[in-house]
């Protein structure tokens, strides 16, 4: 499986050591599919190895996207409902119980919100629990906020140890210690679907 340079290997990166001390976790998200002629992205862990991958095996901006672990097991699916102007995205966890049919359990939903953001509501929950800032812009930098407005995750263009900023399709995702990493990664994928960069 493909590897990238680990985040911790930068000799003078004080920000990565600060993140580690504060309990933050950093991923590298490459907004390209690992499948030839596929549409999706690859998520690399701090060790530089592929941690997760995303593919829809169809056209860009398809109705259903699979989020998989490094072995190719589907962890959850993201399904677009409605038309583009009134779209919402439903995320369902995949159950792996050994049977041929996998049951999908509704997990959370995302809908467009005012001021170019997106609101996230857990299945069966009361109201919005997360918010994605900057969903209408095609800029790679944005934040995920909790219900109290605190930033739980940040996405920015990846920068090398020498200070070179990589292309707009190579991102660094920093997740706070209290956040559910899979949920945040799901939000990054939904945001890519909203902006049609996936």
C-alpha positions as CSV (number, residue, x, y, z in Angstrom):
1,X,0.0,0.0,0.0
2,X,1.2,3.5,-0.7
3,X,3.0,5.5,2.0
4,X,3.7,9.2,2.4
5,X,6.2,10.9,4.6
6,X,5.1,10.6,8.2
7,X,4.1,13.9,9.8
8,X,6.3,13.3,12.8
9,X,9.5,13.1,10.7
10,X,9.9,16.8,10.3
11,X,13.0,17.8,12.3
12,X,12.0,21.3,13.4
13,X,8.2,21.2,13.3
14,X,7.1,22.6,16.7
15,X,3.4,22.6,15.6
16,X,3.3,18.8,15.2
17,X,4.8,18.3,18.6
18,X,2.4,20.8,20.2
19,X,-0.5,18.9,18.5
20,X,0.7,15.6,19.9
21,X,1.0,17.1,23.5
22,X,-2.5,18.5,23.3
23,X,-3.9,15.2,22.2
24,X,-4.7,16.3,18.6
25,X,-4.4,13.8,15.8
26,X,-3.3,14.8,12.3
27,X,-4.3,13.0,9.0
28,X,-3.2,13.8,5.5
29,X,-6.1,13.7,3.0
30,X,-5.3,13.4,-0.7
31,X,-8.4,14.3,-2.7
32,X,-7.7,11.6,-5.3
33,X,-8.9,8.1,-5.6
34,X,-6.4,5.2,-5.2
35,X,-8.5,3.3,-7.9
36,X,-7.7,4.0,-11.5
37,X,-10.3,6.3,-13.0
38,X,-12.2,6.3,-9.7
39,X,-13.6,9.3,-7.8
40,X,-12.7,9.5,-4.1
41,X,-9.8,10.3,-1.7
42,X,-7.2,8.6,0.4
43,X,-6.6,9.3,4.1
44,X,-3.1,8.8,5.5
45,X,-2.3,8.4,9.2
46,X,0.6,10.0,11.1
47,X,2.8,7.0,10.2
48,X,2.5,7.8,6.5
49,X,0.4,4.6,5.7
50,X,-3.0,4.6,4.2
51,X,-5.6,4.6,7.0
52,X,-8.8,5.0,5.1
53,X,-10.0,5.3,1.5
54,X,-13.1,6.7,-0.1
55,X,-14.5,5.7,-3.5
56,X,-17.9,6.0,-5.3
57,X,-17.0,3.9,-8.3
58,X,-19.1,6.2,-10.4
59,X,-19.2,9.7,-11.7
60,X,-17.9,12.6,-9.8
61,X,-20.4,13.8,-7.2
62,X,-22.3,10.4,-7.3
63,X,-25.3,9.6,-5.1
64,X,-23.5,7.0,-3.0
65,X,-19.9,7.0,-1.6
66,X,-18.2,4.3,0.4
67,X,-15.8,5.0,3.2
68,X,-13.5,2.0,3.8
69,X,-10.6,1.0,6.0
70,X,-7.3,0.0,4.6
71,X,-8.4,-3.6,3.9
72,X,-11.4,-2.4,1.8
73,X,-14.1,-3.1,4.4
74,X,-16.9,-0.5,4.2
75,X,-17.2,1.4,7.5
76,X,-20.0,3.7,6.4
77,X,-21.8,5.0,3.3
78,X,-22.7,8.5,2.4
79,X,-25.9,8.9,0.4
80,X,-27.0,12.1,-1.3
81,X,-30.8,12.8,-1.2
82,X,-32.6,15.4,-3.2
83,X,-31.4,17.7,-5.9
84,X,-28.3,19.9,-5.7
85,X,-30.0,23.0,-4.5
86,X,-31.9,21.2,-1.8
87,X,-29.5,18.3,-1.2
88,X,-28.9,16.6,2.1
89,X,-26.4,13.8,2.9
90,X,-27.2,10.8,5.1
91,X,-24.4,8.8,6.6
92,X,-25.1,5.2,7.6
93,X,-22.7,2.8,9.4
94,X,-22.1,-0.6,7.9
95,X,-22.4,-3.7,10.1
96,X,-19.9,-6.5,9.5
97,X,-21.4,-9.6,11.2
98,X,-20.1,-12.2,8.7
99,X,-23.4,-12.5,6.8
100,X,-23.7,-11.7,3.1
101,X,-26.1,-8.9,3.6
102,X,-24.7,-5.9,5.5
103,X,-27.2,-3.8,7.4
104,X,-26.7,0.0,7.4
105,X,-27.5,1.9,10.5
106,X,-28.3,5.6,10.1
107,X,-25.7,7.6,11.9
108,X,-25.9,11.3,11.1
109,X,-27.2,13.7,8.4
110,X,-25.8,16.9,6.9
111,X,-27.7,19.7,5.2
112,X,-26.7,23.1,3.8
113,X,-27.1,25.9,6.3
114,X,-27.1,29.7,6.0
115,X,-24.0,31.7,5.5
116,X,-22.3,29.0,3.3
117,X,-22.0,26.4,6.0
118,X,-23.5,23.0,6.7
119,X,-25.4,21.7,9.8
120,X,-24.8,18.2,11.1
121,X,-27.4,16.3,13.2
122,X,-27.0,12.9,14.7
123,X,-29.7,10.3,14.0
124,X,-32.3,10.4,16.7
125,X,-30.6,13.5,18.3
126,X,-32.2,16.8,19.1
127,X,-31.0,19.4,16.6
128,X,-27.6,20.4,15.3
129,X,-24.5,19.1,17.0
130,X,-21.8,20.1,14.6
131,X,-21.3,22.8,11.9
132,X,-19.0,22.9,8.9
133,X,-17.8,26.5,8.1
134,X,-17.2,27.4,4.5
135,X,-19.1,24.7,2.5
136,X,-19.9,26.8,-0.5
137,X,-16.4,28.1,-1.1
138,X,-13.9,25.9,-3.0
139,X,-11.1,27.0,-0.7
140,X,-9.4,24.0,0.9
141,X,-9.3,25.7,4.4
142,X,-12.3,25.2,6.7
143,X,-13.3,24.3,10.3
144,X,-15.7,21.9,12.0
145,X,-17.3,23.4,15.1
146,X,-19.2,21.7,18.0
147,X,-22.6,22.8,19.3
148,X,-20.8,25.3,21.6
149,X,-18.9,26.9,18.7
150,X,-15.6,25.4,19.7
151,X,-13.4,24.2,16.9
152,X,-13.1,20.4,16.9
153,X,-11.3,19.9,13.7
154,X,-9.4,22.1,11.1
155,X,-8.5,21.4,7.5
156,X,-5.8,23.3,5.7
157,X,-3.4,22.8,2.7
158,X,-0.5,20.5,3.7
159,X,2.8,22.1,4.2
160,X,6.1,20.2,4.1
161,X,8.8,20.4,6.7
162,X,10.7,22.8,4.4
163,X,7.7,25.1,4.3
164,X,6.5,24.3,0.8
165,X,2.7,24.4,0.5
166,X,1.4,21.5,-1.5
167,X,-1.5,21.5,-4.0
168,X,-5.1,22.2,-3.1
169,X,-5.9,18.5,-3.3
170,X,-3.4,17.6,-0.5
171,X,-4.8,18.6,2.9
172,X,-3.9,18.3,6.6
173,X,-6.8,17.4,8.9
174,X,-6.2,18.1,12.6
175,X,-8.8,16.5,14.9
176,X,-9.2,17.6,18.5
177,X,-8.9,15.1,21.4
178,X,-12.6,15.0,22.2
179,X,-13.9,14.5,18.6
180,X,-15.0,11.2,17.0
181,X,-12.3,10.8,14.3
182,X,-14.5,8.7,12.0
183,X,-17.4,11.2,12.2
184,X,-15.0,14.1,11.4
185,X,-13.5,12.2,8.5
186,X,-17.1,11.6,7.3
187,X,-17.7,15.3,7.4
188,X,-14.6,16.0,5.4
189,X,-15.9,13.6,2.7
190,X,-19.4,15.2,2.8
191,X,-17.8,18.6,2.4
192,X,-15.8,17.4,-0.6
193,X,-19.2,16.2,-2.1
194,X,-20.8,19.5,-1.4
195,X,-18.0,21.4,-3.2
196,X,-17.8,18.7,-5.9
197,X,-14.1,18.3,-5.2
198,X,-14.6,14.5,-4.8
